[in-house]
Amino acid sequence: MGITDDIADELAIEALKLEKATGDEKIVNKVSEILGASSQTTQEAYLTSVRVRRAEERARTFLADTAAALKSGETPD
């Protein structure tokens, strides 16, 4: 990745961790606003990283739930 993507991804990771720890859903949007005021390119990379990481978390949860259901003999959804 380039420097913009690297920085945006690092910020996305930190924002999502803080959002999860505090329950404050405004954190991700506030960071986006701050980035957008200076660099629309960085803002777009940041929002992409946020979407990708949220999608990854949902997919991993699905896989873990499916594996757990199979292990316990249930039929996965």
GUFI-567229 format. One record per residue (C-alpha): residue number from 1; residue in three letters; x, y, z. Coordinates in Angstrom, 2 decimals, m for minus. Each point is the difference from the previous one (the first is absolute). Layout:
N
  num  residuo        X        Y        Z
  NUM      ALA        X        Y        Z
...
% end
This chain:
77
  num  residuo        X        Y        Z
    1      MET     0.00     0.00     0.00
    2      GLY     1.00     3.62    m0.37
    3      ILE     0.42     2.45     2.83
    4      THR    m3.57     1.30    m0.35
    5      ASP    m1.50    m3.47     0.23
    6      ASP     2.31    m0.98     2.86
    7      ILE    m0.89     3.07     2.05
    8      ALA    m3.71    m0.32    m0.79
    9      ASP    m0.02    m3.67     1.02
   10      GLU     1.82     0.72     3.26
   11      LEU    m2.52     2.73     0.81
   12      ALA    m2.88    m2.32    m0.88
   13      ILE     1.32    m2.67     2.34
   14      GLU     0.38     2.49     2.86
   15      ALA    m3.40     1.60    m0.60
   16      LEU    m1.80    m3.34    m0.14
   17      LYS     1.70    m1.18     3.20
   18      LEU    m0.95     3.20     1.78
   19      GLU    m3.54    m0.19    m1.36
   20      LYS    m0.33    m3.56     1.31
   21      ALA     1.52     0.90     3.39
   22      THR    m2.20     3.05     0.55
   23      GLY    m3.14    m0.88    m1.95
   24      ASP     0.23     3.44    m1.62
   25      GLU    m0.96    m0.46    m3.65
   26      LYS     0.91     3.62    m0.78
   27      ILE     3.75    m0.62     0.30
   28      VAL     0.40    m1.49    m3.49
   29      ASN    m1.96     2.86    m1.55
   30      LYS     1.89     2.68     1.92
   31      VAL     3.36    m1.36    m1.17
   32      SER    m1.39    m0.05    m3.53
   33      GLU    m1.02     3.66     0.27
   34      ILE     3.43     0.97     1.31
   35      LEU     1.73    m1.81    m2.85
   36      GLY    m2.37     1.41    m2.60
   37      ALA     0.76     3.56     1.08
   38      SER     3.62    m0.49    m1.05
   39      SER     0.13    m2.91    m2.42
   40      GLN    m2.94    m1.48    m1.83
   41      THR     2.27    m2.77    m1.29
   42      THR     0.94    m1.06     3.53
   43      GLN    m3.63     0.24     1.08
   44      GLU    m1.09    m2.34    m2.79
   45      ALA     2.77    m2.49     0.82
   46      TYR    m0.97     0.16     3.69
   47      LEU    m3.69    m0.65    m0.71
   48      THR     0.95    m2.89    m2.28
   49      SER     2.13    m1.51     2.77
   50      VAL    m2.86     0.40     2.48
   51      ARG    m2.42    m1.78    m2.36
   52      VAL     2.48    m2.79    m0.75
   53      ARG     0.77    m0.59     3.67
   54      ARG    m3.69    m0.02     0.96
   55      ALA    m0.74    m2.45    m2.81
   56      GLU     2.88    m2.20     1.13
   57      GLU    m1.33    m0.05     3.56
   58      ARG    m3.47    m1.03    m1.19
   59      ALA     1.45    m2.73    m2.23
   60      ARG     2.23    m1.36     2.77
   61      THR    m2.95    m0.05     2.41
   62      PHE    m2.05    m1.93    m2.56
   63      LEU     2.80    m2.52    m0.53
   64      ALA     0.54    m0.48     3.73
   65      ASP    m3.73    m0.42     0.63
   66      THR    m0.31    m2.48    m2.86
   67      ALA     2.98    m2.02     1.21
   68      ALA    m1.38    m0.03     3.55
   69      ALA    m3.40    m1.18    m1.25
   70      LEU     1.58    m2.81    m2.02
   71      LYS     2.12    m1.05     2.98
   72      SER    m3.06    m0.21     2.24
   73      GLY    m1.94    m1.97    m2.61
   74      GLU    m2.39     2.79    m0.92
   75      THR    m0.91     0.91    m3.54
   76      PRO     1.55     3.38    m0.82
   77      ASP    m2.21     2.74    m1.43
% end
